Amino acid sequence: MSATPLMAQYAKVKESYPDTVLLFRVGDFFETFDEDAKTASKVLGITLTRRANGAAGDVPLAG
């Protein structure tokens, strides 16, 4: 399955920093994805939602 270019870029950066919560700039906003989104949602009390990820399906999102 193929991820969107945004999520492919996110995965590449996350691979370099696997033990950190990665805040990824998307336009004027910072978003967290996947397990980072679940952590951010719980710790910061923000809504956990989902983002379309092309043919790879949806991915958790908070931001």
C-alpha angles and dihedrals in degrees: 000000000000123000124212117265089253093054092043089055091047091051091051093052093042090053088062093050106031097157097053134079102246118214105201119199113231110177108307094342138076115225136184124212140202114345091357089058091052090050094046092048093052098042098039098034093236127143119275112215137153135259126206111250103189116248090343090074130234126331127203113260135189126170 
